[in-house]
Each structure stands twice: as C-alpha cells, then as structure tokens.
Amino acid sequence: MTHELRDQGLKAGRRRVARLMRENGLRARRPRRFRRTTDSLHAFPVAPNLLDQDFSAERPNEKWGADISYIWTQEGWLYLAVVIDLYARRVVGWAVSDRLHKELASAALRRALAVRRPATGLIHHSDRSSQYRSIKYQATLRRHGLLISMSGKGNCYDNSMVETFFKTLKSELVWRTRFQTRSEAREALARYIDGFYNPTRRHSALVFVSPAQFERRTARQTALH
C-alpha cells in the first residue's frame, strides 16, 4: 500500500499508512490453509528433484514451476493449471477445465511454450501427480529440451512458490467471490492473471513491482551492460 501511494505521487510513510488503515478498519487479506489434491498413487515414472527448493533464478526461462488447484462454483469444481516462471513469479501459461485430467496440465504447458519459446536446459518442476508424470506430458518436455524435476513424495515445500501463487489468488479473488458458473470463474481468472497479477500486482520480493515490470526492468539493465 505504501509503495502504491508513493507511485501515485503521495508522500506516505509505512507507519502512517498502517495507522490510517487501522483507523479506517482496513486490513490486508490473509490466506487460508491450503489443501492439496495431488494423486501420486500411479505407475508413471518419477523424475529427480533438480530444483531442490532453490527457487532463485538469474534470468527468465531458467526455472518453471507447475501445479494444479481447484475453484468452487455453483456448477461444481473448476480446475486451474498454471506454469510460473520462477525468475519474476510470472504466470506464463494457464488453463482451466471442469475435469481433473491429464490434458489440463498439457494445455497450460503448451501455452507457456508458445508464449515464451524457452531455450533447451530450462528446469521444469512439478509435483508427482499423474498429470505431470504422464508419458505425453514428459514427452513434450523432452521434445523441447526441458529438464524434468519433481518434488519429493508428500513434500509441499518443494513447490512452495507455485502454491504461494494459489494462496494469493484465492485470498484476493476466489474466497471473496461466489461464482455462479464455471464460465464466470474462468473470465474472472483471466482478468486476475492477465489483467492484474502479471502486469500490476506488486511483490515485495521483486522490489515492489509486478512480474511484468520486473522483467522489463531487468531486460533494460541487461541491455545497458
């Protein structure tokens, strides 16, 4: 909030902003506990954990994280698959479906590959669910020269950066909204991810700029050098 006000030309200190928020009954929204839906009881191959909880990256398209979550609507569950570039926490691919099937994860991956066109050697990290261990999904990764990495069994911390995105999404959008239809939820997700989260939402870990702004800033700095 402090950085947002300063960017709008207002003189604001952190303590003053905190005091004014308390006086006006304004509070930051806190995430609820997150429930995983990973099903790792299948016979598909498991890849080693190349990421090993090192979420740092020196450039875009060096490390990606992928995962699936769920959103309740009055029509039933809507499942959301995302691919996030860990460098700037940018969602580079996403897809939704009314069923939790293998094609959902593949659709998000195809979108990420089409948008970013990464060079070979990128580390793609996910959990051990059947969507990511399927032969088709892993074949796509290998065909594009991506290195396959998977979390340890039952270890939610191995993919915590992507789960943090889901907590943010649910705290700022999903838990505040009662979706009547899956179509309504899908449109709201598009507005949030493509219209707010990537281009506008500030991150303290990104020096209080958005993922898109962070990538543009570092690209300019790299060009100058």
Secondary structure as GFF3:
##gff-version 3
##sequence-region A 1 225
A	DSSP	alpha_helix	2	7	.	.	.	ID=ss1
A	DSSP	alpha_helix	14	23	.	.	.	ID=ss2
A	DSSP	beta_strand	63	73	.	.	.	ID=ss3
A	DSSP	beta_strand	76	85	.	.	.	ID=ss4
A	DSSP	beta_strand	90	97	.	.	.	ID=ss5
A	DSSP	alpha_helix	102	116	.	.	.	ID=ss6
A	DSSP	beta_strand	123	126	.	.	.	ID=ss7
A	DSSP	alpha_helix	130	133	.	.	.	ID=ss8
A	DSSP	alpha_helix	135	143	.	.	.	ID=ss9
A	DSSP	beta_strand	147	150	.	.	.	ID=ss10
A	DSSP	three_ten_helix	156	159	.	.	.	ID=ss11
A	DSSP	alpha_helix	160	172	.	.	.	ID=ss12
A	DSSP	three_ten_helix	174	176	.	.	.	ID=ss13
A	DSSP	alpha_helix	182	192	.	.	.	ID=ss14
A	DSSP	pi_helix	193	197	.	.	.	ID=ss15
A	DSSP	three_ten_helix	204	206	.	.	.	ID=ss16
A	DSSP	alpha_helix	211	224	.	.	.	ID=ss17
###
